[in-house]
Amino acid sequence: MTTSALEARTMRKVTWRIVPYLGLLYFISFLDRANVGFAALTMNKALGLTATMFGFGTGIFFFGYLLFEVPSNLALARFGARRWITRIMITWGIISGAMAFSQGEYSFYTIRFLLGLAEAGFFPGILLYLTYWFPASYRGKIIGLFMVAIPVSGIIGPPVSGLLFGFDGVSGMAGWQWMFIIEAAPALVLGVVTLFYLTDRPALATWLEPEERRWLQDTLDREERHRETVHRAGLVETLLNPRIWALSLVYFGPVVGLYGITFWLPQIVKEFGLATPLQVGLVSAIPPLVGAFGMVLWSRHSDKTKERTWHVVAACFVGAAGFVLSGYLPSPVLRMASLSIAALGIYAALPVFWTLPTAFLSGAAAAGGIALINSLGNIGGYAGPFLLGFVKDQTNSFSAALLTLAGLMVLAGIVALCLGHNRVLEESPHAAAGAD
């Protein structure tokens, strides 16, 4: 069998084995952290939360995330993805379900903070895990396919949450409480399944033929040696590297937009005059649907052209333009179209961004560097919801807050353009040698 045929067969098996399952896990993860935005339709009144309180409470999740992100990813590298992801999922499932029993602002803040602690390390751990299985030339497309779980959760989650509100009054609990309990259950079930389903490394994959295991592991080992030749750094040096911190700032922009729109979209849509939670849920699914197409197609285009920087920059600018338009256009239809443009830019930027750090990080430096970028960038997960809530309370309008999100996305695009990207890091060792 020729090498190209062996590669095609191996990567097809690996993709179908790993990516759909990881995407399902990420779908559940994002649903459990974002469903609070839908719960707010009735939960805020029940708990006595103002817009500022709600924004702070949703965002405090990311303080827990920040504290435990790097240690969690180092633990995954130490103990293996299979065991560590199982631990993450079971603990976050328990705490997510506990959201149903919030009694007021302080219990709401506490449970959201603990949810961040529990889930910390999941997303960067998956990114690290993907580098164990996919050569660099595949990563834009693969990360895009994995991360499409974010918009899919935004497409499926709101209508499902709207239906779960129909349990209102059953056993004396409100619909939003049933929503948290029922939507937490899949994390507990799949956490157990993960322990038996995932394989830590290609060399241990009994579901691959011996020649397939050898080809994949040898290819990944050669790429790691090549990266270390071009850019070699230890864990501490990586964590102090200014480029890592600058990349965190780039990531901050799309994350601010992502969580700003995710947590507040149902309430923005409700202002259009929709009557029922199900109607709000169906309309709220439109921007993520548009974003899903952008995420997959843009990441594939980035892999095909082998260009990264401008793909990130252009997506950030498109997202910013959508936010500006959505804040000032008069009709609900035009505002929804603009929010869909914003979602298109946000979702398209995310997977291509992650090809930048994974191209030059390896070993323990990859575990720590990816986690640090994600944890610092995810401060935007606090800033986005809080800014929208605070400005909404001050101005009684979302327009100024959406303009702020637009400015942060423009800043992210400018920093990405200034940083650039060394394409040699993503070339195969043989191609790089030929270029020299």
Sine and cosine of phi, psi and omega as CSV:
sin_phi,cos_phi,sin_psi,cos_psi,sin_omega,cos_omega
0.00,0.00,0.70,-0.72,0.00,-1.00
-0.95,0.31,0.34,-0.94,-0.02,-1.00
-0.88,0.47,-0.66,0.75,-0.02,-1.00
-0.89,0.45,-0.63,0.78,0.03,-1.00
-0.93,0.37,-0.64,0.77,0.04,-1.00
-0.90,0.44,-0.69,0.73,0.03,-1.00
-0.87,0.49,-0.75,0.67,-0.04,-1.00
-0.87,0.49,-0.70,0.71,-0.02,-1.00
-0.91,0.41,-0.69,0.73,-0.03,-1.00
-0.91,0.42,-0.74,0.67,-0.06,-1.00
-0.94,0.35,-0.50,0.87,0.08,-1.00
-0.91,0.42,-0.70,0.71,0.04,-1.00
-0.88,0.47,-0.72,0.69,-0.04,-1.00
-0.90,0.44,-0.69,0.73,-0.02,-1.00
-0.88,0.48,-0.75,0.66,-0.04,-1.00
-0.94,0.34,-0.49,0.87,0.01,-1.00
-0.96,0.27,-0.65,0.76,-0.21,-0.98
-0.98,-0.19,-0.75,0.66,-0.21,-0.98
-0.91,0.41,-0.74,0.67,0.01,-1.00
-0.86,0.50,-0.62,0.78,-0.02,-1.00
-0.93,0.36,-0.71,0.70,0.03,-1.00
-0.90,0.44,-0.61,0.79,0.06,-1.00
-0.87,0.48,-0.63,0.77,0.05,-1.00
-0.89,0.45,-0.68,0.73,0.03,-1.00
-0.89,0.46,-0.66,0.76,-0.02,-1.00
-0.94,0.34,-0.57,0.82,0.09,-1.00
-0.85,0.53,-0.74,0.67,0.01,-1.00
-0.90,0.44,-0.66,0.75,0.01,-1.00
-0.86,0.50,-0.76,0.65,-0.07,-1.00
-0.94,0.34,-0.58,0.81,0.05,-1.00
-0.88,0.47,-0.68,0.74,-0.05,-1.00
-0.95,0.32,-0.42,0.91,0.04,-1.00
-1.00,-0.02,-0.41,0.91,-0.11,-0.99
-0.98,-0.20,-0.25,0.97,-0.06,-1.00
-0.91,0.41,-0.22,0.98,0.07,-1.00
-0.88,0.47,-0.48,0.88,0.04,-1.00
-0.90,0.44,-0.59,0.80,0.03,-1.00
-0.98,0.20,-0.62,0.78,0.03,-1.00
-0.84,0.54,-0.50,0.87,-0.07,-1.00
-0.87,0.50,-0.36,0.93,-0.01,-1.00
-0.82,0.57,-0.58,0.82,0.04,-1.00
-0.82,-0.58,-0.40,0.92,-0.05,-1.00
-0.90,0.43,-0.66,0.75,-0.07,-1.00
-0.84,0.55,-0.68,0.73,0.01,-1.00
-0.93,0.38,-0.64,0.76,-0.02,-1.00
-0.90,0.43,-0.59,0.81,-0.03,-1.00
-1.00,-0.09,-0.09,1.00,-0.01,-1.00
0.96,0.28,0.60,0.80,-0.04,-1.00
-1.00,-0.08,0.76,-0.65,0.19,-0.98
-0.98,0.18,0.12,-0.99,0.03,-1.00
-0.88,0.48,-0.63,0.77,0.01,-1.00
-0.91,0.41,-0.68,0.73,0.04,-1.00
-0.87,0.49,-0.70,0.71,0.00,-1.00
-0.89,0.45,-0.70,0.71,0.02,-1.00
-0.87,0.49,-0.67,0.75,0.04,-1.00
-0.91,0.42,-0.69,0.72,-0.05,-1.00
-0.92,0.40,-0.64,0.76,0.04,-1.00
-0.92,0.39,-0.62,0.79,-0.05,-1.00
-0.97,0.23,-0.40,0.92,-0.04,-1.00
-0.90,0.43,-0.35,0.94,0.15,-0.99
-0.72,0.70,-0.65,0.76,-0.13,-0.99
-0.98,0.18,-0.23,0.97,0.14,-0.99
-0.95,0.32,-0.67,0.74,0.12,-0.99
-0.89,0.46,-0.65,0.76,0.04,-1.00
-0.85,0.53,-0.73,0.69,-0.05,-1.00
-0.89,0.46,-0.67,0.74,-0.07,-1.00
-0.90,0.43,-0.60,0.80,-0.18,-0.98
-0.93,-0.36,0.03,1.00,-0.11,-0.99
-0.90,0.44,-0.82,0.57,-0.05,-1.00
-0.91,0.42,-0.75,0.66,0.05,-1.00
-0.85,0.53,-0.61,0.79,-0.01,-1.00
-0.90,0.43,-0.69,0.73,-0.02,-1.00
-0.93,0.36,-0.57,0.82,0.08,-1.00
-0.91,0.41,-0.60,0.80,0.05,-1.00
-0.91,0.41,-0.62,0.78,0.05,-1.00
-0.88,0.47,-0.69,0.72,0.03,-1.00
-0.89,0.45,-0.52,0.85,-0.03,-1.00
-0.98,0.17,-0.72,0.70,-0.13,-0.99
-0.99,-0.14,-0.22,0.98,-0.02,-1.00
0.99,-0.17,0.57,-0.82,-0.07,-1.00
-0.90,0.45,-0.62,0.79,-0.09,-1.00
-0.85,0.53,-0.78,0.63,-0.02,-1.00
-0.95,0.32,-0.68,0.73,-0.14,-0.99
-0.96,0.29,-0.62,0.78,0.04,-1.00
-0.92,0.39,-0.58,0.81,0.10,-0.99
-0.85,0.52,-0.73,0.69,0.02,-1.00
-0.86,0.51,-0.71,0.70,-0.03,-1.00
-0.87,0.49,-0.73,0.68,-0.12,-0.99
-0.92,0.40,-0.65,0.76,-0.03,-1.00
-0.92,0.39,-0.67,0.74,0.00,-1.00
-0.93,0.36,-0.64,0.77,0.00,-1.00
-0.94,0.33,-0.52,0.85,0.05,-1.00
-0.89,0.46,-0.69,0.73,0.01,-1.00
-0.89,0.46,-0.73,0.69,-0.07,-1.00
-0.95,0.30,-0.59,0.81,0.04,-1.00
-0.88,0.48,-0.67,0.74,0.06,-1.00
-0.89,0.45,-0.53,0.85,0.00,-1.00
-0.92,0.40,-0.29,0.96,0.07,-1.00
-0.83,0.55,-0.46,0.89,-0.01,-1.00
-0.89,0.45,-0.32,0.95,-0.11,-0.99
-0.95,-0.31,0.30,0.95,0.12,-0.99
-0.87,0.50,0.65,-0.76,-0.06,-1.00
-0.92,-0.39,-0.24,0.97,-0.04,-1.00
-0.01,-1.00,-0.18,-0.98,-0.12,-0.99
-0.89,0.46,-0.63,0.77,-0.12,-0.99
-0.97,0.26,-0.61,0.79,0.08,-1.00
-0.93,0.36,-0.57,0.83,0.09,-1.00
-0.87,0.49,-0.74,0.67,0.04,-1.00
-0.87,0.49,-0.70,0.71,-0.08,-1.00
-0.90,0.44,-0.72,0.69,-0.04,-1.00
-0.93,0.38,-0.62,0.78,0.05,-1.00
-0.89,0.45,-0.65,0.76,0.03,-1.00
-0.89,0.45,-0.70,0.71,0.01,-1.00
-0.91,0.41,-0.56,0.83,0.06,-1.00
-0.89,0.46,-0.64,0.77,0.06,-1.00
-0.90,0.44,-0.67,0.75,0.07,-1.00
-0.87,0.50,-0.69,0.72,-0.05,-1.00
-0.92,0.40,-0.64,0.77,-0.10,-0.99
-1.00,0.06,-0.21,0.98,-0.04,-1.00
-0.79,0.61,0.73,-0.69,0.03,-1.00
1.00,-0.09,-0.23,0.97,-0.04,-1.00
-0.91,0.42,-0.83,0.55,-0.06,-1.00
-0.91,0.42,-0.77,0.63,0.04,-1.00
-0.90,0.43,-0.49,0.87,0.06,-1.00
-0.90,0.43,-0.65,0.76,0.06,-1.00
-0.91,0.42,-0.67,0.74,0.04,-1.00
-0.86,0.50,-0.70,0.72,0.05,-1.00
-0.88,0.48,-0.69,0.72,0.01,-1.00
-0.86,0.50,-0.64,0.77,0.01,-1.00
-0.90,0.43,-0.53,0.85,0.05,-1.00
-0.93,0.36,-0.33,0.94,0.06,-1.00
-0.97,0.23,-0.27,0.96,-0.15,-0.99
-0.85,-0.53,-0.39,0.92,-0.12,-0.99
-0.84,-0.55,0.83,-0.56,0.11,-0.99
-0.86,0.51,0.33,-0.94,-0.13,-0.99
-0.85,0.52,-0.57,0.82,-0.07,-1.00
-0.92,0.39,-0.24,0.97,0.00,-1.00
-0.99,-0.17,-0.18,0.98,-0.31,-0.95
-0.96,0.29,-0.58,0.82,0.03,-1.00
-0.85,0.52,-0.76,0.65,0.00,-1.00
-0.91,0.42,-0.71,0.71,-0.07,-1.00
-0.92,0.39,-0.69,0.72,0.04,-1.00
-0.89,0.45,-0.61,0.80,0.06,-1.00
-0.89,0.46,-0.68,0.73,0.02,-1.00
-0.91,0.42,-0.63,0.78,0.02,-1.00
-0.92,0.38,-0.73,0.69,-0.09,-1.00
-0.97,0.24,-0.16,0.99,0.07,-1.00
-0.89,0.46,-0.23,0.97,0.10,-1.00
-0.87,0.50,-0.45,0.89,0.01,-1.00
-0.90,0.43,-0.85,0.52,0.02,-1.00
-0.91,0.41,-0.52,0.85,0.03,-1.00
-0.89,0.46,-0.63,0.78,0.05,-1.00
-0.91,0.42,-0.52,0.85,0.05,-1.00
-0.97,0.26,-0.39,0.92,0.04,-1.00
-0.99,0.14,-0.74,0.68,-0.09,-1.00
-1.00,0.08,-0.62,0.78,-0.13,-0.99
-0.85,0.53,-0.80,0.60,-0.06,-1.00
-0.86,0.50,-0.72,0.69,0.05,-1.00
-0.89,0.46,-0.64,0.77,0.03,-1.00
-0.90,0.44,-0.69,0.72,0.03,-1.00
-0.88,0.48,-0.62,0.78,0.04,-1.00
-0.88,0.48,-0.64,0.77,0.05,-1.00
-0.92,0.40,-0.64,0.77,-0.01,-1.00
-0.91,0.41,-0.40,0.92,0.09,-1.00
-0.89,0.46,-0.30,0.95,0.05,-1.00
-0.92,0.38,-0.22,0.97,0.06,-1.00
-0.99,0.17,0.07,1.00,-0.05,-1.00
-0.79,0.61,0.82,-0.58,0.03,-1.00
1.00,-0.10,-0.26,0.97,0.02,-1.00
-0.93,0.37,0.78,-0.62,-0.03,-1.00
0.82,0.58,0.44,0.90,0.07,-1.00
0.98,0.21,0.18,0.98,-0.02,-1.00
-0.95,-0.32,0.46,-0.89,0.01,-1.00
-0.97,0.23,0.30,-0.95,0.00,-1.00
-0.87,0.50,-0.63,0.78,-0.02,-1.00
-0.91,0.40,-0.50,0.87,0.05,-1.00
-0.94,0.35,-0.68,0.73,0.06,-1.00
-0.89,0.46,-0.59,0.81,0.02,-1.00
-0.86,0.51,-0.73,0.69,0.00,-1.00
-0.89,0.45,-0.68,0.73,-0.05,-1.00
-0.91,0.41,-0.76,0.65,-0.07,-1.00
-0.93,0.38,-0.64,0.77,-0.04,-1.00
-0.97,0.24,-0.22,0.98,0.07,-1.00
-0.99,0.13,-0.40,0.92,-0.11,-0.99
-0.87,0.50,-0.67,0.74,-0.02,-1.00
-0.86,0.52,-0.54,0.84,0.01,-1.00
-0.89,0.45,-0.64,0.77,0.00,-1.00
-0.92,0.39,-0.70,0.72,-0.02,-1.00
-0.92,0.40,-0.76,0.66,-0.05,-1.00
-0.95,0.33,-0.41,0.91,0.09,-1.00
-0.87,0.50,-0.67,0.74,0.04,-1.00
-0.93,0.36,-0.68,0.74,0.00,-1.00
-0.86,0.50,-0.63,0.78,-0.04,-1.00
-0.84,0.54,-0.62,0.79,-0.03,-1.00
-0.85,0.53,-0.51,0.86,-0.05,-1.00
-0.98,-0.21,-0.31,0.95,-0.13,-0.99
-1.00,-0.04,-0.70,0.71,-0.09,-1.00
-0.96,0.29,0.48,-0.88,0.12,-0.99
-0.88,-0.48,0.73,-0.68,-0.14,-0.99
-0.93,0.38,-0.67,0.74,-0.09,-1.00
-0.61,-0.79,0.41,-0.91,0.03,-1.00
-0.83,0.56,-0.59,0.81,-0.03,-1.00
-0.89,0.46,-0.32,0.95,-0.02,-1.00
-0.98,-0.20,0.06,1.00,-0.13,-0.99
-0.99,0.14,1.00,-0.08,0.03,-1.00
-0.94,0.35,-0.27,0.96,0.03,-1.00
-0.99,0.12,-0.03,1.00,0.17,-0.99
-0.97,-0.25,0.50,-0.87,0.10,-0.99
-0.93,0.36,0.43,-0.90,-0.01,-1.00
-0.80,0.60,-0.68,0.73,-0.01,-1.00
-0.93,0.37,-0.52,0.85,0.05,-1.00
-0.93,0.36,-0.68,0.73,0.05,-1.00
-0.87,0.49,-0.71,0.70,-0.02,-1.00
-0.89,0.46,-0.72,0.69,-0.03,-1.00
-0.87,0.49,-0.73,0.68,-0.07,-1.00
-0.92,0.39,-0.73,0.68,-0.02,-1.00
-0.91,0.42,-0.64,0.77,0.03,-1.00
-0.90,0.43,-0.66,0.75,0.01,-1.00
-0.89,0.46,-0.72,0.69,0.00,-1.00
-0.92,0.40,-0.61,0.79,0.04,-1.00
-0.91,0.42,-0.66,0.75,0.02,-1.00
-0.90,0.44,-0.66,0.75,0.01,-1.00
-0.90,0.43,-0.63,0.77,0.01,-1.00
-0.91,0.41,-0.66,0.75,0.05,-1.00
-0.89,0.45,-0.61,0.79,0.01,-1.00
-0.91,0.41,-0.70,0.72,0.03,-1.00
-0.87,0.50,-0.66,0.75,-0.02,-1.00
-0.94,0.35,-0.43,0.90,0.09,-1.00
-0.94,0.33,-0.67,0.74,-0.01,-1.00
-0.98,0.21,-0.66,0.75,-0.06,-1.00
-0.54,-0.84,0.97,-0.26,0.01,-1.00
-0.90,-0.44,0.78,-0.63,0.01,-1.00
-0.46,-0.89,0.55,-0.83,0.07,-1.00
-0.99,0.13,0.01,-1.00,-0.07,-1.00
-0.89,0.46,-0.78,0.63,-0.05,-1.00
-0.89,0.45,-0.70,0.72,0.03,-1.00
-0.86,0.50,-0.63,0.78,0.02,-1.00
-0.91,0.42,-0.71,0.70,-0.03,-1.00
-0.91,0.42,-0.40,0.91,0.02,-1.00
-0.99,-0.14,-0.01,1.00,-0.06,-1.00
-0.93,0.38,0.84,-0.55,0.00,-1.00
-0.84,0.54,-0.50,0.86,0.00,-1.00
-0.91,0.41,-0.61,0.79,0.04,-1.00
-0.88,0.48,-0.69,0.72,-0.01,-1.00
-0.94,0.35,-0.59,0.81,0.05,-1.00
-0.92,0.39,-0.64,0.77,0.06,-1.00
-0.90,0.44,-0.54,0.84,0.08,-1.00
-0.88,0.48,-0.61,0.79,0.03,-1.00
-0.93,0.38,-0.62,0.78,0.07,-1.00
-0.87,0.49,-0.73,0.69,-0.04,-1.00
-0.91,0.41,-0.52,0.85,-0.01,-1.00
-0.83,0.56,-0.64,0.77,-0.06,-1.00
-0.87,0.49,-0.86,0.52,0.04,-1.00
-0.88,0.47,-0.53,0.85,-0.01,-1.00
-0.93,0.37,-0.65,0.76,0.09,-1.00
-0.83,0.56,-0.74,0.67,0.01,-1.00
-0.90,0.43,-0.68,0.73,-0.05,-1.00
-0.87,0.50,-0.78,0.62,-0.08,-1.00
-0.98,0.18,-0.45,0.89,0.13,-0.99
-0.87,0.50,-0.73,0.68,-0.03,-1.00
-0.97,0.25,-0.55,0.83,-0.04,-1.00
-0.92,0.39,-0.75,0.66,-0.09,-1.00
-0.98,0.22,-0.45,0.89,-0.11,-0.99
-0.96,-0.29,-0.19,0.98,-0.08,-1.00
-0.83,0.56,-0.71,0.70,0.01,-1.00
-0.85,0.53,-0.60,0.80,0.00,-1.00
-0.97,0.25,-0.54,0.84,0.10,-1.00
-0.90,0.43,-0.71,0.71,-0.01,-1.00
-0.91,0.41,-0.60,0.80,0.00,-1.00
-0.86,0.51,-0.51,0.86,0.01,-1.00
-0.93,0.36,-0.20,0.98,0.07,-1.00
-0.96,0.29,-0.16,0.99,0.04,-1.00
0.98,-0.19,0.26,0.97,0.01,-1.00
-0.96,0.28,0.55,-0.84,-0.21,-0.98
-1.00,-0.05,-0.62,0.78,-0.16,-0.99
-0.88,-0.47,0.40,-0.92,0.07,-1.00
-0.84,0.54,-0.60,0.80,0.01,-1.00
-0.90,0.43,-0.66,0.75,0.05,-1.00
-0.89,0.46,-0.70,0.71,0.05,-1.00
-0.86,0.50,-0.67,0.74,-0.01,-1.00
-0.89,0.45,-0.67,0.74,-0.02,-1.00
-0.92,0.39,-0.68,0.73,0.01,-1.00
-0.94,0.34,-0.59,0.81,0.01,-1.00
-0.91,0.42,-0.31,0.95,-0.01,-1.00
-0.98,0.20,-0.21,0.98,-0.10,-1.00
-0.92,0.38,-0.79,0.61,-0.01,-1.00
-0.85,0.52,-0.70,0.71,0.05,-1.00
-0.89,0.46,-0.54,0.84,0.04,-1.00
-0.89,0.46,-0.71,0.70,0.06,-1.00
-0.89,0.46,-0.69,0.72,-0.01,-1.00
-0.89,0.46,-0.55,0.84,-0.01,-1.00
-0.88,0.47,-0.68,0.73,0.03,-1.00
-0.90,0.43,-0.67,0.74,0.02,-1.00
-0.89,0.46,-0.65,0.76,-0.03,-1.00
-0.88,0.48,-0.74,0.67,-0.06,-1.00
-0.94,0.33,-0.75,0.66,-0.09,-1.00
-0.94,0.35,-0.62,0.78,-0.05,-1.00
-0.95,0.32,-0.63,0.78,0.02,-1.00
-0.93,0.36,-0.61,0.80,0.08,-1.00
-0.90,0.44,-0.66,0.75,0.00,-1.00
-0.90,0.43,-0.60,0.80,0.04,-1.00
-0.90,0.44,-0.69,0.72,0.06,-1.00
-0.89,0.46,-0.68,0.74,-0.06,-1.00
-0.90,0.43,-0.68,0.74,-0.03,-1.00
-1.00,0.04,-0.18,0.98,-0.05,-1.00
0.85,0.53,0.56,0.83,0.04,-1.00
-0.88,-0.47,0.69,-0.73,-0.06,-1.00
-0.88,-0.48,-0.75,0.66,-0.18,-0.98
-0.85,0.53,-0.81,0.58,-0.07,-1.00
-0.93,0.37,-0.43,0.90,0.08,-1.00
-0.92,0.40,-0.60,0.80,0.07,-1.00
-0.95,0.32,-0.73,0.68,-0.06,-1.00
-0.88,0.48,-0.77,0.64,-0.04,-1.00
-0.88,0.48,-0.66,0.75,-0.01,-1.00
-0.90,0.44,-0.66,0.75,0.04,-1.00
-0.88,0.47,-0.67,0.74,-0.01,-1.00
-0.93,0.38,-0.61,0.79,0.06,-1.00
-0.90,0.44,-0.70,0.72,0.04,-1.00
-0.86,0.50,-0.67,0.74,0.01,-1.00
-0.89,0.46,-0.68,0.74,0.01,-1.00
-0.88,0.48,-0.64,0.77,0.03,-1.00
-0.88,0.47,-0.67,0.75,0.02,-1.00
-0.90,0.43,-0.67,0.74,0.00,-1.00
-0.87,0.49,-0.75,0.66,-0.02,-1.00
-0.90,0.44,-0.64,0.77,-0.06,-1.00
-0.92,0.39,-0.42,0.91,-0.02,-1.00
-0.98,0.19,-0.32,0.95,-0.16,-0.99
-0.78,-0.63,-0.18,0.98,0.05,-1.00
-0.95,0.31,0.56,-0.83,-0.18,-0.98
-0.98,0.19,-0.62,0.78,-0.17,-0.99
-1.00,-0.09,0.49,-0.87,0.05,-1.00
-0.85,0.53,-0.61,0.80,-0.02,-1.00
-0.90,0.44,-0.71,0.70,0.00,-1.00
-0.93,0.37,-0.59,0.81,0.03,-1.00
-0.92,0.39,-0.64,0.77,0.05,-1.00
-0.91,0.41,-0.63,0.78,0.06,-1.00
-0.88,0.47,-0.63,0.78,0.00,-1.00
-0.94,0.35,-0.64,0.76,0.07,-1.00
-0.90,0.44,-0.52,0.85,0.07,-1.00
-0.93,0.36,-0.60,0.80,0.08,-1.00
-0.91,0.42,-0.67,0.74,0.05,-1.00
-0.86,0.50,-0.70,0.71,0.02,-1.00
-0.89,0.45,-0.62,0.79,0.03,-1.00
-0.84,0.54,-0.73,0.68,0.00,-1.00
-0.92,0.38,-0.69,0.72,-0.02,-1.00
-0.87,0.50,-0.80,0.60,-0.09,-1.00
-0.93,0.38,-0.55,0.84,0.02,-1.00
-0.93,0.36,-0.54,0.84,-0.05,-1.00
-0.95,0.31,-0.57,0.82,-0.21,-0.98
-0.88,0.47,-0.81,0.59,-0.07,-1.00
-0.93,0.37,-0.58,0.82,0.00,-1.00
-0.93,0.38,-0.59,0.81,0.05,-1.00
-0.82,0.58,-0.68,0.73,-0.12,-0.99
-0.95,0.31,-0.16,0.99,0.15,-0.99
-0.96,0.28,-0.33,0.94,-0.04,-1.00
-0.95,0.32,-0.83,0.56,0.00,-1.00
-0.95,0.30,-0.57,0.82,-0.03,-1.00
-0.94,0.35,-0.24,0.97,0.01,-1.00
-0.96,0.27,-0.46,0.89,-0.09,-1.00
-0.86,-0.51,-0.02,1.00,0.01,-1.00
-0.98,-0.21,0.59,-0.81,0.03,-1.00
-0.51,-0.86,0.34,-0.94,0.07,-1.00
0.88,0.48,-0.59,-0.81,0.01,-1.00
-0.89,0.46,-0.51,0.86,0.04,-1.00
-0.89,0.45,-0.57,0.82,0.04,-1.00
-0.92,0.39,-0.70,0.71,0.01,-1.00
-0.86,0.51,-0.75,0.66,-0.03,-1.00
-0.95,0.30,-0.67,0.74,-0.05,-1.00
-0.91,0.41,-0.72,0.70,0.02,-1.00
-0.88,0.47,-0.68,0.74,-0.01,-1.00
-0.91,0.42,-0.64,0.77,-0.01,-1.00
-0.91,0.40,-0.70,0.71,0.04,-1.00
-0.86,0.51,-0.71,0.70,-0.04,-1.00
-0.91,0.41,-0.66,0.75,-0.05,-1.00
-0.94,0.35,-0.68,0.73,0.02,-1.00
-0.93,0.36,-0.68,0.73,0.03,-1.00
-0.89,0.46,-0.56,0.83,-0.04,-1.00
-0.97,0.24,-0.03,1.00,0.23,-0.97
-0.85,0.53,-0.46,0.89,0.10,-0.99
-0.87,0.49,-0.43,0.90,0.07,-1.00
-0.93,0.38,-0.43,0.90,0.14,-0.99
-0.99,0.11,-0.72,0.70,-0.12,-0.99
-0.90,0.43,-0.65,0.76,-0.06,-1.00
-0.88,0.47,-0.84,0.54,0.02,-1.00
-0.88,0.48,-0.63,0.78,-0.03,-1.00
-0.92,0.40,-0.68,0.73,0.02,-1.00
-0.87,0.50,-0.72,0.70,0.00,-1.00
-0.88,0.47,-0.69,0.73,0.00,-1.00
-0.92,0.40,-0.70,0.71,-0.04,-1.00
-0.90,0.43,-0.75,0.67,-0.02,-1.00
-0.92,0.39,-0.58,0.82,0.06,-1.00
-0.88,0.48,-0.68,0.73,0.03,-1.00
-0.91,0.42,-0.59,0.81,-0.07,-1.00
-0.98,0.21,-0.57,0.82,-0.13,-0.99
-0.92,-0.40,-0.17,0.99,-0.08,-1.00
0.86,0.51,0.48,0.88,-0.02,-1.00
-0.45,-0.89,0.49,-0.87,0.05,-1.00
-1.00,0.03,-0.16,0.99,-0.18,-0.98
-0.87,0.50,-0.77,0.64,-0.04,-1.00
-0.90,0.43,-0.61,0.80,0.01,-1.00
-0.91,0.41,-0.66,0.76,0.03,-1.00
-0.90,0.43,-0.57,0.82,0.06,-1.00
-0.91,0.42,-0.60,0.80,0.06,-1.00
-0.89,0.45,-0.69,0.72,0.05,-1.00
-0.87,0.49,-0.63,0.78,0.02,-1.00
-0.88,0.48,-0.68,0.73,0.00,-1.00
-0.89,0.46,-0.62,0.78,0.01,-1.00
-0.93,0.37,-0.55,0.83,0.05,-1.00
-0.95,0.32,-0.59,0.81,0.09,-1.00
-0.89,0.46,-0.69,0.72,0.03,-1.00
-0.86,0.51,-0.67,0.74,0.02,-1.00
-0.87,0.49,-0.68,0.74,0.02,-1.00
-0.89,0.46,-0.65,0.76,0.00,-1.00
-0.91,0.41,-0.68,0.73,0.02,-1.00
-0.90,0.43,-0.65,0.76,0.03,-1.00
-0.88,0.48,-0.64,0.77,0.01,-1.00
-0.91,0.41,-0.64,0.77,0.01,-1.00
-0.93,0.37,-0.58,0.81,-0.02,-1.00
-0.94,0.34,-0.66,0.75,-0.07,-1.00
0.92,0.39,-0.20,-0.98,-0.05,-1.00
-0.40,-0.92,0.71,-0.70,0.02,-1.00
-1.00,0.03,0.96,-0.27,-0.07,-1.00
-0.91,0.41,-0.42,0.91,-0.02,-1.00
-0.85,0.52,-0.50,0.87,-0.02,-1.00
-0.89,0.46,-0.41,0.91,-0.05,-1.00
-0.97,-0.23,-0.01,1.00,0.05,-1.00
-0.98,0.21,0.44,-0.90,0.10,-0.99
-0.92,0.39,0.46,-0.89,0.01,-1.00
-0.80,0.59,-0.60,0.80,-0.03,-1.00
-0.94,0.33,-0.64,0.77,0.01,-1.00
-0.92,0.40,-0.66,0.75,0.00,-1.00
-0.89,0.45,-0.64,0.77,0.02,-1.00
-0.89,0.45,-0.64,0.77,0.02,-1.00
-0.91,0.41,-0.54,0.84,-0.01,-1.00
-0.93,0.36,-0.52,0.86,0.00,-1.00
-0.94,0.34,0.00,0.00,0.00,0.00
